[in-house]
Amino acid sequence: MNILVINCGSSSLKYQLINMTNEEVLAQGIVERIGIDGSILTQKVEGRDKYIIETPMESHKIAVKLVLDALVDNKNGVINSMDEIAAVGHRIVHGGERYAKSVLVDDEVVKYIEECIKLAPLHNPAHIIGINACKELMPNTKMAVVFDTAFHQTMPEHAYLYALPYELYKEHNIRKYGFHGTSHKYVSAKVAEVMGKDIKDLKIVTCHLGNGASITAVKDGISVETSMGFTPLEGVAMGTRSGNIDPAIVTYLMKEANYSLDEVNEILNKKSGVLGISGVSSDFRDIEAAASNGNHRAQLALDIFHYRVKQHVASYAASMGGVDVVVFTAGVGENSPETREEVCKGLEFMGINIDPAKNKVRGKLTEISSDSSKVKIYIVPTNEELMIAKDTLALISK
């Protein structure tokens, strides 16, 4: 039974076609730089050369169509028709308080995801496009949605509530939800498995670092704190998002600089982060290249990003009363030795010591802590797709 997993991000789309009989990945790929110059689709099939399509992709709808075409391509595909796909599992960023578990797609679910656009303005629209595109091209195929917020439902009240009038939570559900939950759940379980430890005996800080970035404290196998909040805007500086700022900046810009509410929202979500600081790009590879060529603002953007991630790692150790392992995952976390080194630098007092030689690796499950490090440091490639596929299979099997 084949499950297709669609994972639409703010500027990317990852996908896998998985044979759930043996959890074999028949094909996997990524569409990068959606809406950015240099859009590219790369599909990998075991034993074959990469299938690469370089073409402008102005929207996620175009990207989804290219993915489906690649899977059934006469030369480079792995299936003969869409009929060989039993179901599609979609990653959804925000499930609000209504959905703490994965569910099958119906009109009510799609409508609620649309209602949550105000909470996840960069992602939920892309998810809906992905769902609708698949429904149009595969009308008889069942679909499920897996919410990023589910893993963080274990946070205690003192962690997920803001110091606002309590009525705002009760009447408007204003609270911290957290995101990237599927990834944090996967990598924390995987590192425990690799270490030969019971996850309930570990205190783990997981760093999901990509165009969107979040840090999570996982104690006894459950999420007890995470950096993203009511929306994915909270937390560390990201590709285009500001992360934590003084909230009075919003009212100041509106009152003193005459920005509209929509303009401020656009700035915070789409024009800030490392893009806003560097003026170069929201893609960390572009920024690292510019910084290596002496671009001060590009280097400053990286410094700010590393600094904020470092702060969260240290504070989450305090939240858990210690830390046993730090995990780096996602696009930047898995593939940027410079980021990992800079984040760990200065945390030696906590027993976090990275081995520069071991750290010279990209995209592989590897321990990169020095022999003397009291805290283990790992790169763990995330596999949100497999977890989404498992949830999807469970739902369609009921």
N, C-alpha and C positions, 0 to 999 in steps of 0.2 A: 504494500500500500504506500503510495507516494504522497507526501505532503509538501506543498510549496509554501515557503515562508517568505513573506514580504516585510521588510523592515525599512520604512521610509524615515530618513532623518531630515534635518533642516536643509542640507545641501547634498545629501547622499542617499543612496538606496542600496541596501544589501539584500541579497536573496540566496536561498538554498533550496534545492529540490532534494528531499531526503526520503529514502526507502526505509520506512519505519519498521519493516520486518527485521532488519539488522542494523538500523540506524546508519546505513551507508549514505554518504553524500554523493548523489549522482552528478550534481553540478552545483557550483557556487560562484557567486560573482558580486561585483560591486559597481555601482554607477557613482562616479565622483564628480564634484564640481557642477552640480545641477544649478543652472542659473548663473554660472560663472564661466568665464572664458576657459577653454580647454576641457570641456566635458568629455568623459570617456567611460565606456563600459568594458569591463574585463571579466570574462567568464573562464573558470577553470574546471576542467574535467580530468580526473586521474588518468595518467598515461597519454594525454594529448597536449599539444601546444596550446597556449592561452589563445582564446578567441577575443580579439580586441576590436571595439568599434569606437572610433573617434568622430563625433558629430555634435553639432550644437544641440543642447537639450535645455530649452527654456523653461520647462515645467516638469513636474513629477509624472504627469500623465504621459508625456512622451517617453520618459524613462521606463515606465511600467510596460508600455507597448514594446519597446526594444528588448526588454527582459524576456517577455513571452515569446517574441519572435526568435530570440537566441536559443531558447530551450527546444524549439521544434525545427530549428534550422536543419536542412537536409544534410549538410556536411558537419556542422559543429554542435548540433543539438543532441539531446539524450533521450527524447521521447518522440513518438510519431504524431501525437495529437494531444490536445488539452484533456481528452477523455482519460488519459493515464494519470491524471492528478485527482486524487480522492478528495482533497480539501485544501484550502488556503488558510494559513494562519497569519494574521496581521498584528504587528506590534503597534500598540496605541499608547501614547505618552500619558494621557490624563484620563482617569476613570472616576474622578471626583470621589465622593463618599458613597455613591450608589454601588459602584462595582469594586469589590475587593477580590474578585476572582475572575478568571477568564470566562467568556460567554460566547455562544453562537451569534452570528450576525443576523439581525432582523431590522426592520424599519425603525423600531423604537430605539435600538442600540445605536444605530447610525445617527438618529436625531439627537440622542444624548451626547454623542461624541461631538456633534456640531455645536451643541450648547456649551461644551467645554473648550471651544476654540478661544473664548475669552481668557481661559486659564493657560492655554498652551498655543499661543498664536503662531509660532513658527512650525509646529509639528502637526497638530490635529488636522489642519487643512490638507496637508500632504497625505496623511493617513486616509482621509475620506476619499481623496482622489484615487489612491491605491485600491481601496475597497470598490469604488464605483467602476474603475477601469476593469478590475477582475470580474465584477458582476456582469459587465457588458460583454466581455469576451468569453466568459465561462458561466453562463446564466444558470446552469444546472449543478454547479459545484458548490458544496457547502463551504462556509467560511466561518472562522472564529477570530475573536479579538482577544489579545493578551495585554493587560494593562501594566504599564511601568510602575504605577503607584501601589500595586498590591503588596509587594515585599515589605514596604515601609509601614504597613498598617500595624505593625508590632511596636512602633515607637510609643513610649509612655507619654502621658498627657503633658508633663512638664517639658518634653522635647518638641511636641508638635503644636502646642498652643503658643500664640504670640501674646505679648503683654499689651493687649488691646482690650477694650470693654468686652466682657465675656459674651454679651448679647450678640456681638458681631459673629462669633463662632456659632452660637445656637441658631441665629436667624439667617445667616448668610454663608455658613460653612467655611468661614475664613480660618484656615489653619495650615500648617505645613503638611504637604502630602509626600513630597519626595519623588524622584524619578530615576530612570535607568535601573529600576528594581530588578528586572530580569537579569541584567548583566551582573549587578552586585551579588545577587543570589547565586548565580552560576559560578563566578570566579571565587567566591568565598568557600563554596562547597568543594570546588576543584582543588584549591590550594590545601585545604585540610586533607583531602584524599591523597595528594602528592606527598604531603608531609607525614602521612601515616598516622594522623591524629583524629580524634573525635572532635568535630567542629564545635561541640558544646564545651570543649575544654580550651578554646582559643579566643583571643581578643584580636580581631582583624580590622585593619583600616584598608578599605578598597578604594583605589583611585581610578575612576573611569574618566580618562582624559582624551577628549576629542574636540571637535568643533563645539559640541556641547560637553560640559564637564561637570562631574559631581563626585563628592567624596562621601563614603558611608562608614559608620562604625558598626561592626558586626560582632556582637557579644553573645556567646552561647548559641551561635547559629542563627540569630535573629537580628534584624536591623533595629538599633536603638537610637540612632541619630544619623542625619544625612544633610548635605549642604543645600540642595535645591529645596524649595519651599512650597508656598501656595501655587506658584508657577515655576517653570524651569528658569526663570530670570534670576532667582536668588542664588547665592553661593559665590564661587570663585569667578574671576573674569573668564570669559569664553571667547569663541570665535567672533560673534557679533553682539553678545549680551554683556551688559555691564557687570553682572554679579552684584554683590552687596554694595550699596551706597547709602548715604544719609538720605532718608526719605524726604527731608525738607528741600532737597535739590529739585524735586518735582514741582512743588508749589512755587519755589523761587523762580524757576524757568517760566512758569505760566504767568506769574504776577509781574515779574521784573523784566523779562525778556519777551513777553507776549507770545510765547509758544502755546499752541493749542494742545488739548489733551492727546489728540491723535498724533501730533508731532512729537510730543515727549515720549509716547509709547513706541513710536517708530525709532526714535533715537536709542532708547534703552534696549530694545530687542534686536534691532537690525543694523545700527550704526555705531555701536559701542564695542566693548571688549578689545581684543587685540587688533581688530580692524580699525576701531576708532583711535586707538593710541598710535598704531604704526602708520596708518594711512596707506598701507601696502596691500593687504589682503586679509581675509578671514581664515585663510589656509596657512597652517603653521609651517608647512614646508616652504612656502613663499617667504614667510617672515624670517625663518631661520637663514634662508639664502641671502636675504637682504641684510640681515644683521652681520653675517659673515663678510659682507662687502663693505661694512663700516656704517650702515644706516643706523643712526642713533635712535630714532623713534622705533625702529623694528626691534632693536636690542632692549629698549625700555619696555615694550609690550611683552617681550619674553620674561624680563625681570619681574614685572608685575604679576604675570601668570604664575611663575614659579613661586614667588613670595606668598601669594594667596593660597596655593595648594599646600605649601609647607606649613602655614599657619593652621590649616584645617587638620592636617595629620597630627600635629602636636596637640591641638585642642581635643581631638577625638580620643587620643590616648588618655587625656584627663577625664573625659566622659566615661571611659570604661575602667578607669583605675589601672591603666597600663596597656601595653600593646605587645603582641607576640609576633605578628607578621604584618608587613605592608605589601599590598598587591598593586601593581600597575597594569592597567588594561586599556582597551579601546585604541583608536588610531594613533594618537600621540603617545599614550602610555606604553603601548607595545613597540612603537617604532622610533622613538626619539631617545637615544641614550643621553643626549644633552639635558633633556627635561628631567629624566629620572635622577641624573647626577645632581642637578641644581636643586631639585626638591629635597633630596636627602642631605645636601650640604648644610651644615649648621645644626643638624639633629643628632650629632654624635653624642651629645650629653644624654640622650634618651636611649643610647645603645644601638642607634641606627647607623651602620657603617656599610657603604656600598663598595663593591670591588670593581675598580675601573676596568679591569681586563674582562671580567665576567659580564660587565654591562655593555660590552661592544657586541650587541646582538639585537636583531629586530624580528619581532613577530613570532618568537618561539617561547614555549613554556620553559623558563629557566630561573634558577636561583641566582641572584646577583649580589647577595650579601657577602661581605668578607668573612673569613673564618673566625674572626674575633667579634663579629657583630652579635650582640645579644638578641637583637630583633632580626628575624628572617625577612629578606626582601625578595619578592618574586615578580617576574613578568608572567602573567597568565592570559593568553589570548582568550577573549570572551567568546562565548557561543550562545548568544541569545536565541539564535535560530533553532537550535536543538531543543531548548526548553520550550520555545513557542510551539514547535512541532509536537512535542509530547502533550502539551495541554490541548492542542487542537485534536490530536488523535483521541484523547480521553473523552472529549466532548462529542465527537461524531460517533464514538463507539457506544454511547449510552443508549 
